[in-house]
Amino acid sequence: MPSQAAMDAAGLNHSFSNYIPGLGRYGDIPDYVALCAPRRLHLNFGAGDPLNPIAFVKSELPSIAAAYRDTGAESSFTWLIDEEAGHELSETMKERMLQVFRESL
């Protein structure tokens, strides 16, 4: 979920889906993620993920949370930042993801 600002600041060459021509005219990746509201959404992040600079993640999560709050679905959006993880699904993330699945499905 790196924003354009995160990719620019870190000099990232991220996945091709982040470079759709004209996409930036309408918003940024966190804006598009927020469009999931009010549907259930859980996001996992590794604090050491070089492809998703955590300082940007932390500054962008509140706007997604606001979209959920605005739709009356505040509890439908959760996230986990695993301080020990990088760019992988850690056991902590996996356990939390499975918990969300059990609660939601």
C-alpha positions as CSV (number, residue, x, y, z in Angstrom):
1,M,0.0,0.0,0.0
2,P,2.8,2.5,-0.5
3,S,1.7,5.9,-1.5
4,Q,3.4,7.8,-4.3
5,A,5.0,10.0,-1.6
6,A,6.4,6.9,0.1
7,M,7.7,5.5,-3.2
8,D,9.3,8.9,-4.2
9,A,10.9,9.4,-0.7
10,A,12.4,6.0,-0.6
11,G,13.3,5.8,-4.3
12,L,11.2,2.7,-4.7
13,N,10.5,0.9,-8.0
14,H,7.4,-0.9,-6.7
15,S,5.0,-3.3,-8.5
16,F,3.5,-2.3,-11.9
17,S,0.1,-1.8,-10.4
18,N,1.3,1.4,-8.7
19,Y,2.1,3.0,-12.0
20,I,-1.2,3.0,-13.9
21,P,-1.1,6.1,-16.2
22,G,-3.3,8.8,-14.9
23,L,-4.1,7.1,-11.6
24,G,-2.7,9.9,-9.5
25,R,-5.2,12.4,-11.0
26,Y,-7.9,10.8,-8.8
27,G,-6.1,9.8,-5.7
28,D,-3.3,7.7,-4.3
29,I,-3.1,4.1,-3.2
30,P,-4.3,4.7,0.3
31,D,-7.3,6.6,-1.2
32,Y,-8.1,3.6,-3.3
33,V,-7.8,1.3,-0.3
34,A,-10.2,3.5,1.6
35,L,-12.8,2.7,-1.1
36,C,-13.2,-0.7,0.4
37,A,-15.3,0.8,3.2
38,P,-17.6,-0.4,4.6
39,R,-16.4,-3.9,3.7
40,R,-14.2,-5.8,6.2
41,L,-10.6,-5.0,5.7
42,H,-7.5,-6.1,7.6
43,L,-4.0,-5.0,6.6
44,N,-0.7,-6.4,7.8
45,F,2.6,-4.5,7.7
46,G,6.1,-5.3,8.7
47,A,7.9,-2.4,10.3
48,G,11.1,-3.3,8.5
49,D,9.5,-3.7,5.0
50,P,11.7,-1.7,2.6
51,L,8.9,-1.7,0.0
52,N,6.4,-0.1,2.4
53,P,8.1,2.5,4.5
54,I,6.4,2.3,7.9
55,A,6.5,6.0,8.7
56,F,4.3,6.6,5.6
57,V,2.1,3.7,6.5
58,K,1.5,5.1,10.0
59,S,0.7,8.5,8.5
60,E,-1.7,7.1,5.9
61,L,-3.7,4.6,8.1
62,P,-5.8,7.4,9.7
63,S,-7.3,8.5,6.4
64,I,-8.4,4.9,5.7
65,A,-9.8,4.7,9.2
66,A,-11.7,7.9,8.6
67,A,-13.4,6.5,5.5
68,Y,-14.5,3.6,7.6
69,R,-15.7,5.9,10.4
70,D,-17.6,8.0,7.8
71,T,-19.5,4.9,6.6
72,G,-20.3,3.8,10.1
73,A,-18.1,0.8,9.8
74,E,-15.2,1.8,12.0
75,S,-14.8,-1.7,13.5
76,S,-14.6,-3.2,10.0
77,F,-11.1,-1.8,9.5
78,T,-8.1,-3.2,11.4
79,W,-4.4,-3.4,10.9
80,L,-1.3,-4.9,12.5
81,I,2.2,-3.6,12.4
82,D,4.6,-6.4,13.2
83,E,7.7,-4.6,14.6
84,E,9.8,-7.7,14.0
85,A,8.8,-8.3,10.3
86,G,9.9,-7.1,7.0
87,H,8.3,-7.8,3.6
88,E,6.8,-11.2,4.5
89,L,3.8,-12.7,6.2
90,S,5.1,-13.3,9.7
91,E,3.6,-15.8,12.1
92,T,2.2,-12.9,14.1
93,M,0.5,-11.5,11.0
94,K,-0.7,-14.9,9.9
95,E,-2.3,-15.5,13.3
96,R,-4.1,-12.2,13.3
97,M,-5.3,-12.7,9.7
98,L,-6.7,-16.1,10.6
99,Q,-8.4,-14.5,13.7
100,V,-10.0,-11.9,11.4
101,F,-11.2,-14.7,9.0
102,R,-12.7,-16.6,11.8
103,E,-14.5,-13.6,13.1
104,S,-15.7,-12.4,9.7
105,L,-16.5,-15.4,7.6
